Amino acid sequence: MQSFNRTKQSKKKTIFKISGIVLIVLIVVSGLYGWKHRRGIRIMLNQVGVTSLTRQDMDDIEKKVKGSKDYRIPDYKEDSLLTNVPSSKAYNEKTGKWETVYVWDSWPVTMPDGTVANYHGYRLTMGLTKAGGRADAAGAKIGLYAQKISDDSTDVSSWQYLGNVFATYGEGRDKSKSDKWLDDIQSEWSGTTTLMKSSDSTLRVFYTNAMLRGNQGQALTTAQVSVEPKDGSDWDSGLTINHEKAKDHKTVFVGDGKIYQSVDQAVMKGKAGDSFAMRDPHFVTDGDKWYLTFEGNTGTDYGYQGENNFKHAKYFGSNAFLKKEVTRLKKKENENEYNWSYLANSALGKLELNKDFTVKKIMKPMVTGNATIDETERPNLFEYKGKWYLFTCFWGDKFAQSNPYLKGKTYMFGYVSDNGINGTYKPLNGNGLVLQSNTPGPDPRIAYAWLVVKPSKIVDDRFVVTSFQESRTFSPSFILEIKGNKTKMITDRVLDQGALETTGKTYSAKSASA
């Protein structure tokens, strides 16, 4: 009898143990499921108010361009508009000869609200430069160009090259402070430059530190530079960069991994490489608030790349298009396109800054390109008539697609917020398309790095669009009309090379083909 009781008690203990183990497993599994479910909900909530450049937007491009001239660039034939900046030269001490300094991505010096600045009687433009030819990976330097406002001419010869903004990489940094990113700088890439007060003789520069030592390392960087009269206090005598007064050169942001991808998170998917970006900073103010927009990629908490890209209709434009596209992309013959879509997660990001130009708050992206595009470059942001306008440019080849129509072309897309700088940005013109350029590579008129410039005086809702020509000089500037949530390219004329105002000399043109 005692043996029977002991056996019964032993069985009960075994049952209790098994039940306990099962209960623990259930708790762990439900916890993990709950965590995953809660995380998914949190990520979805994080994306509320974030606009998507969708695959449907991408698919609509060809139809829109073929159906309207409003999105085409002007086609000009003036050979005089193919000229290098005459003053853009540097002396090579090794060869004893003067070399042409090539300039590609450029941006004007502006006031804090984004309008073109009058810097003591001059318009100023900064651009990426290199003597002898373009070089992105190593050796690119930011150069400074000045145009005297009182001069009658605004042609390319009116721009005077003043040399490198920084004589050496990291010039003006506080060497008592550690900055491992500035230690590794190899090239200076695009950014923005602001005249904080009209009476200042200093400029606040934001640019991209490109490190590229075995990876795609990039960092948003800032410094203060001094531009002074050549002759004492006589501003009419010309300008010179005082390199000894450069200061406050420091790294601002490299990505946090959660809201914006960091370089160590970049991966490969089949033959597709992850296009990491932490570049193209653009400074703008709204009242007493200071912001920095930039090109980045989404982080793990704000709609990351990967399988996530194929689960959300907002990335595709509709549930129906999501199902159709995912089915198509998962077919073996579309493997490369699937891989590009898997990695695509471009982001037009934003930071709020402290008054010492450090990060106060990492803000959610304004626009993302999950499943559609991995690279949306050179964002610029400004207010006009109570609305905030956001523009970006990119190559059609960067789309995660196989449509031959989009290959070899460049684009500018735009977005508008009706409820403030931190509101929701909706696509201009329905899908965001503002401009398409289909100029073929061998043509010297090929242009890129589109930038919408807010002129000092806006006439008839018209703005300037700048770009570079053949990676060597300023392209003729174009004119863009902005009215509410619609834009229109003016295609019957172009402005001088590098022009920053719509009121200067024009040259006849016609609409480019679709």
N, C-alpha and C positions, 0 to 999 in steps of 0.2 A: 504493500500500500504506500509505504514511504517512497519506494522507488518510482511508483506511478506518479506521485505528487511532484517528485523532483523532475521527472520527465516533462510533466505538464508545465511546471514553472519555467523550465529551460526553453520550451517551445514559445511560451509567452514572451520571454526575454528576447528570443530571436525575432519574433514578430514585431516587438517594440523597436528593436534595433533597425530592422528592415524598414518599418514605417517611418522611423526617425530619419533614416538615410533618404528615403523617398521624399519626405517632407522637406528636407534640406535641399535636395536636388530641385524640387518644385519651386522652392523659395528663390534659389539661385537663378533658375531658368526664367521664372516670371520676373525676377528683378532685372535680369539682363534684357529680357524682352521689353520690360517697362522702360528701362534706361534708353534702349535703342529707339523705342516709340517716342519717348519724351524728347530725345535728341532730334529726331526727325521733325517733330512739331516745332521745336525751338528753331531749327534751321529754316523751316518754312516761314515762321513768324519774322525771323531776321530779314527775310527778303521782301517783306511787305514794304511798298514804296520804292522798291528797286526796279527800274525798267529793264526789260530784256531786249537786246537786238536779236530777234528771233530768226529761225530758219525760213519762216514765211516772209519776213522782211527781206531776207537775202534772195529768195526766189522771185520776189516782185520787182527786182531791180531792172531786169532786161525789158520787161513789159513797159515800165514807167519811162525808161530812157527812150525807147523806140516810139512811145506815144506822145512825148512832149519834149520841146527844146529847152524847157525850164531847167533841166538838170545837166545840160551839156555845156562844155567849155567853149569860149570863143576861139575860132580858128583864124589866126593872123598870119600874114605873109611878109611883113616888114623885116628885111634882113638886118636893119639897124637895131632890131630888138633881140639880136643874138649875141650881143657884145659882152665880153668880160668886163668887170669893173676895172677901168684903166689904172686906178691908183692901187689896186690890190696886188702888191708885189712885195717880196722880201729879199734881202741880200743874203746870198749864200757865201759865207766866209771861206768855205772849203774850195768852191769853184771860182769865186771872185765874180759871180754873175748874179743878176737879178732874176728871180723866179716868180712866175705867176702864182699867186695864192688863190686857190680854189675855195669857193664858199658854197655850202649846200643848206641844210636846215637853218632858217633864220627867224628872228622875232624882233619886233620893235620895242624900244624902251617906252613904257607906258606909265601913266599915273595909276594910283591904287585902284581906281574904278575901271581900268582897262583902256581908257582913251589914249591915243598917241600923245606922248609928252613933248612939250617945248622945253628943251634943255638949254636954257640961256641962249636961245636963238638958233638952236639946232634940233633936227630930228636925228635920233640915234637908232641904229639897228645892230644887233649882235647876231653872229652866225657861226656855224661850225666851219673851220678852215684848216687847210693844210697846203703848204707849198708843194707844187708839182703834181698834185692830184689827190682825190678823196682817199682817206684812210680812216675807217671806223674803228678797227680793232686796236690800233696803237698810233698815237701821235696826233689825234684830232685836238685842236685847240679852239676856244671861243675867241673870235676876232670882233673888233668894234669898228663900225662905219658911221660917219657923221655927214649930214647934209645940211647946209646952211639954208635956213628958212627964207632969208631975204633974197636969195639968188632967184633969178627969173626962171632958170632951167631946173627941171626935175628929172632929166635923163640920167642914164647910168654913170656918166662922167661927173655928175654933181656929188656922188658919194665918195668921201675921202676915207681911205683905210688907215686906221690909227694903230694897228698892231694887235698883239695878243692881249686879252683882258688880264690874264694872269701870266706873268713872265715865266713862272715855274709852276708845276702842279702843286696845288695846296698852298699857294702863296697867301700869306696873311693868317695862317693857322696859329693857334696857341700851342707851341710845341711842348709846353708843360703838361698838356692834357692828352691822354691817349685817344687815338682815333684810328683803329685798325683798318677802316675802310679807306680813309684818305691815304694811309700808308701804301695801299695797293693800287692806287689810281693809275690807269694806262691811257685813258682818253677822256676828254670832256664832251658830253653829248648835250642834247637840246634842253632848253629851259625857258625861263622868263626873267625879265629885268624891270625893276620898278623904281621910278623917281618918287620917293615917299613924300617929299614936300617940294613944291616948285622952286623954292629958294636954295635947296640943297646943292652941294657940289659933290655928292656921293650917290651911288646907285646900289640898290639891293639886288644881288644876282642869285637866282636859283638855277641850278643845272643838274645834269646827271653825271655822276662819277661812274664811269664804265671801267670795271676792274678786269673781267674776262681772263682770269688766270686759271684756265682749265675748266671754267664754268661760265655762266651767264651773269656773273655778279654785277649788280647795279645798285646805286644808292642815290637818294635825293639829297642834294647838297646845297649849301648857301654860303655867301660871303658878301662883305661890303667892299666896294671899290671906289676909288677917287678919280674923277675926271676933271681936269683943271684947265684954265686958259694957258696957252703956250707962252704968252707974254704977261707975267704978273697977274693983274686983275682985269686985263683987257680981253673980254670974252670974244670980241670980234677978231682977235688974232689967230683963232683956231683953237683946237683942243689937244690935250695930251693926257695920257694915263699916268698917274703917279703911283707906281708900283710899291713904293715904300709905305704908302698909307693903306694898302689892302689889309683888312682885318676881319675877325669873326668868321673865319673859314672853317666850316664844320659840317659834319653829317647830320641830316635831319631825320631820315627814316629809311629803313631797309626792308620793311615788311614785318608783320607780327606772327604770321603763320595761321592765324585764326580768321581774321577779317580779310587780310591780304596775304597771298602766298609769299613765302620766302624762298630764296634761291636753292636751298638744300632740299626743297620739296619737289623740284622739277624732276620729271621722270621721262622714260621712253615708253612707247606703246607700239610694238611691232617696229616698223620703219619710221614711225612718226615721232618727232622730237617735240618736247614740251617747250614752247616759246615763253620763257620767263621774262617779265618786265617789271621794273621798278624805276621808271624814268619819266622824262618830260614834265617836270613840275611847273605849275602855272599858279602864280600868286594873285589873289584878288581879295578885296575887302568889301564888307557890307556893314556900313555904319562903323561901330568900333570893334567888329568881329573880323579876324584875319583868317583866311583860308588858303590852303594849297591843294589844288587838284593835280592829278597825276595819272599816268598809265600804269596799271598793275594787273594782277590776276586774283581771282577770288580765293579766299582761304577756306579752311575746313569747316568753319561755322557759318559761312554765308553762301552756300551753294557751291560745293567744291566740284572739281572735275571728276571724271570716272563714270561709273554706272549711274550716278546721280543725274548725269546729263540726259539720260533716256527715260526719266521717270516723271518729268514735269511738263505739262502742256504749255506753261508760260515761256519755256525756252523755244517752243515750236510755233506758237501762235494760236493753236486750238487743239482740242483733244483728237479730232479727226485727223489733223495733219501729223500729230504726234504718232498715232498708230500707223499711219501710212508710211511715214519716214523711217521709223524704227524698224518696221518690217523690211523695208528696202535696204537699209543700212546693214542689217544683219546677214544679208546674203553674201556668200563667199566672194563674189566678183566685186563687191563694194567694201572689201576689208580695209583698204587704205583710207577711204572716206570715213568709215566707222571709227578708225583709230584717231584720225584728226578730230572728229566730233567728240570722241571720248576725252581728249585732252583740252578741248577748247573751253576757256573760262576767262576771257579778257575782262578787265574791270576798269571803268573810269572812276577812280577813287577820289577821296577827299579827306583832308585833315583840318582840324581847327588848330591854329597856332597861338602860342603865347606871344607877348610883345618882344621877347628876345629871340623869336623865330625858332623856338623849340616846339615840340608837339604837345598840345594841350589835350586834344581828344582825337582818337582814331575813329572816323565816322564811316558809316556804311557806304558802299558804292552807290553812285548815281545811276549807272548803266552797266550791265554785264552782258557778255556774249556767250554764255554757256551753250555748248553743243553747236555753236555757229562760227565763232571766230576766236582766235587766241591772241590777237594783237590789234589793239585800237590805239593809235598813236596821237601825240601832241594835243591833248584836250585843252581847250581854252573856254573860259566862262566869263560872261559879262551880263549886265542888266541893261535893258532897253525898254522904255515905255511900260515900266512896271512888271516886266517879265524877265526871267533869267534864261539866257541862251547858252547852250553847251554844244561845242563842235569837236569832231575828231576825224582823223584821216587814216587810211590804210590802203594796202594793195589788195586787189581782188584775189590774188594768189593765196592770201592768208585766210580766206574763207575755207571752212571745212566742207568742201564740195568738189564736184567733178564737172561742173558746167563750164565748157570751154569759152563761153561768152564772157565770163568774169575774169578769165586769165589775162594777165598782162595789162590790166587796166588799174587805175587808181581811183579812190573814192573819198568823198567827204560826206559824213553823216552829221545830223544835227538834232537837238532835242530842246524842249522848252518847258519851263516850270511857271505855272500861273500863280503859285502860292509860296514864293520866296526862294532864296538860294538853297534852302534845305528841303524844298518841296519835292514832289514827284515830277520827274522829267519825262515828257511824252514826245514821241517821234514827230519831227517836223514832216510835213508833206505826206502823212500817212504811215510811211515805213522808215523815215529818217533820212532818206536819200536827199542830198543837197547838190552833189556834183559828181559827174563821172568824166574821167579823162581817158581817151583811148588812143592817145598819141603813141605810135610804135617806138620801140627802143632805139633804132638807128636814127630817128628824126631828132635833130638838135633842139627842137621845141619841146621835147619830153620834159614834163614837170612833175614835181611831187612836193610833199611836206606842206600841204594846204593849210593856211591859217587865216581865219576871219579876223580882220583888224577893225577896231572901232575908231574911225577917224576923229580928229579933234573937232570937226564940224560935220554933223550928219545932215545930208541934203537928200530929200525924197526917199527916206528910209533905206539909203544905200550905204553899203559897207565895202571895204577893200578885202580882196583875197590875195595873199602873197604866196609864193612858192619858189623853189629853185629850178634852174634850167640846166639839165644835163649834169648835175652835181658839180657845177663849176661857177655859176654866176646867178644873180637874181633874175627870175623870170619876169616878164611883163605882168603887172598886177591886173586882176580881174575885178569886176564889180558884182556884188550880190545884193539883191533887194530882199529885205526882211519885213514881212507884214504879218503880225500875229503868229499863227502856227504854220505859215507858209513862206517859202522862199522862192526866188527866181534868179537864175543867172542872166546877166545882161550880156548878150552874145554879139552885139553889133559893133563893139569897140573894146579896146584894151588900153591900159594906162602904161606909163613908162616903167622900165625895169626897176623893181624895188619900190615903186610909189606907195605912199602910205595915206594919201588923201584922194578922194574921188573927184576933186575939182581941178586936177592938173590936166596936162596935155593928153589927148587920146588919139588912137590910131584905129582905122577902120578894120572890121573883122566880120566874120559870119559864123553861124552856128556850126560846130563840129558835127560830124556824122555820128550816128548812134552805134 
